[in-house]
Amino acid sequence: MNPSPQEQKWQRRKEDRPAEIMAAGLEVFSERGFAAARLEDVAEAAGVSKATIYLYFESKADLFAAIVREIATPRFDEIEKLLDTYEGSSAELLDFVIGKLKEITTTTPLPSLAKIILSEAGNFPEIREFYRDHVVERGFMNVGRIVRLGIARGEFRQCNVDAAVQEIIFPILLNTIARNTFGELPQLDPDGFFTAHAEFVTRGLAADREA
C-alpha cells in the first residue's frame, strides 16, 4: 500500500530534520560561540523540541562536528578526486587548490567555525581534536601531496615539505581570521591576497630557484 500524501510529507519532513537542525546550529554557534550556545536555542531556531535533536545528535559537540563535516567533507572530496586524476603541471594544480581554499574561506561558514575553535579550543578539546583531524590535517595532507608531486617531477625545488605546507596554509588562515575579526577592510581583500599569495608560493617553490 502506497503512503498517503500526508505520510509522504511527514517522511520528507523527517528526512530533512538533520539538515534543518544543523542549519539552526550553525546560526546559533556563529552568533554565540560554542560555550554560550545551548541546544534549547538550537531547537527553538529549528522549530523542534530539544528531545528531537537528541534523536539525531548525541550532544552539542556531536552537532558541531556534524556541521563541520557537512561543510568540509564534500569540498575535500572534490580536491582529492582532482589530485588523483590531474595531468597538468604541479604549479597549476597548486594554484587551483589555493583557489579552492579561497572559495572555502569566502563562501562557506567554515571560517566562523574555525574562529570558534581558536577561541574556545582550550575548554573544549573534543571539538578542537575533531576540527584538527577532519579539516586541518586533511588540508595539510592535500597540499603536501602537491608539493611532493612537484618535487618528484622536478618542477619544485627540494624543500622541507611540512614547513612548506605551513607557509602555504597559515597565511590563508591568518587572512581568513583577520577578515572575520576586523571586517571587510580593503587591505584584507581576499581577491588581492589570494592572487598575490599563489604567485609568491609558486615562485618560491619553482625548481629554477634552487640556487
Secondary structure, 3 states (H helix, E strand, C coil): CCCCHHHHHHHHHHHHHHHHHHHHHHHHHHHHHHHHCCHHHHHHHHCCCHHHHHHHCCCHHHHHHHHHHHHHHHHHHHHHHHHHHCCCCHHHHHHHHHHHHHHHHHHCCHHHHHHHHHHHCCCCHHHHHHHHHHHHHHHHHHHHHHHHHHHHHCCECCCCHHHHHHHHHHHHHHHHHHHHHHCCCHHHCHHHHHHHHHHHHHHHHEHHHCC
